[in-house]
Amino acid sequence: VQLQAFGGGSVQAGGFLRLSCAASGRSFSNYAVGWFRQAPGKEREFVAGFSRSGNTQYYADSVKGRFTISRDNAKNTLYLQMNSLKPEDTAVYYCVGSRTVITSTMRLSSAYHYWGQGTLVTVSS
């Protein structure tokens, strides 16, 4: 499956953005999918994700209550609604997918086989 993320941009603190990730090649309905991000000089970190069943959502503590992940299996598209953005949310955001990730590996970047190209989010204070 190929993933393409878009929707990044520059916003002021307190603003919002919605990222989208379009999957092609095959249906991702039975994939675990999610978002990671990498800020300059920092390691890649988990942001949010769906379990393979799609029934469970996971969030990093740093974004809980501000970000919402959603998916539209009919459109093969994943979303990340980001509200109340902070300068520390500045990063390149990647959408990811995997057919083998389990609960214990959900937050590990190494557990995901498919990565989108990344979209830059810049939040200014």
N, C-alpha and C positions, 0 to 999 in steps of 0.2 A: 504494500500500500504506500502511496506517495502522499505526503502531507505538505500543505502550503498555508503558512500563517500570514495574516495581514491585519491591518487595523491599527498598527502602532502610530505614534505621533508624539507631539510635544504639547504638554498641558501644564497649567499651573497647579500648585498644591491645592487640594480640595476638589479638583476637577475629576472628570471621569473619561474612560475610554472603553470601547468594546472590541476585543480581539476576536477574530474568527480564524478557524482552521478548516480548510476544505480537504477532504480525503478523496483520493481517486485510486483506481486500480481494483479495489474490491470493497465490499461493505465493511465498515468498522464496527458494526453493531455488536459483535462478540469480542471486541478488543477492549482492553483497559486503555483509556486515553486520558490525557491530562496536559498540564503546562509546567514547564520549568522556566527558570530565568537565570541569567548570569549578568551580574553587575561588573563594571570595570574593576579589574584586580581581584575579583572574588571568584569563588568556586560556584559552579552551577548548583542551583537549589530547587527543590520541589516547591511548587506553588499550589496546585490543586489538581485533582484527578477523579476519575470515575473507575469503579471496579469493573471487571469484565462483564458482570451481569448488568451493569448500569444502574444497579439499585442503591449503591453506596457512593457517597461523595467524601472526598478527603481534602483537607485544607491545611496549609502551613499556618501555624499560630499567628504569624506576622500579618496574614491577610484575612484571617477569619473575621467575618462580620462586615468586611468591606468588599471582598471579591465574591463573585458567584459563577460557578462553572455550570454549563448546560450543554446539552447535545441534542441534535435533531438527526436521528438515524435515517429518516426518509431523505434528508438532504445530504447525508454523510458529512455533517459539519459539526464542529465543536466550537463553543464560545467561551469567552471569559469576560464577564462584566466586571469592570474595575471602578469602584467608586471611592470617594474620599482619598484620592491618590496623595502619596507623600513623596518627597524627594528621594527617600530610600527605596522607593519602588522603581526607580530608574534602572533599566536593564534591557538586555535583549531577551525577548520572550520566545520560547520554543514550544510548539505543540509536539506531543509524543504519543506513540501507540505501542501496544504489545499484546500478544495473545498468551503470554506465559506469566505475566506479573501476577503475584499473589499479595495478599494483605501485608505480609511482612516485608515485601520488597517494593511496595507501592511508591515509596519516597526516594528510591535509589535510581539515579540516572542510568546506571549500568543495566537496569532491568528492562529498559526500553530499546526495542530494535529499530523503531521507526521514528525519525526526527524530521520536523519541518525546518525550513531554512532560517527561521528566526525573524522577529520583527521588533524594532527598537521602540521602547517607550521612554520618554524623557519627561521628568516631572521637575519643574522649577519652583523654587520657594518664593 
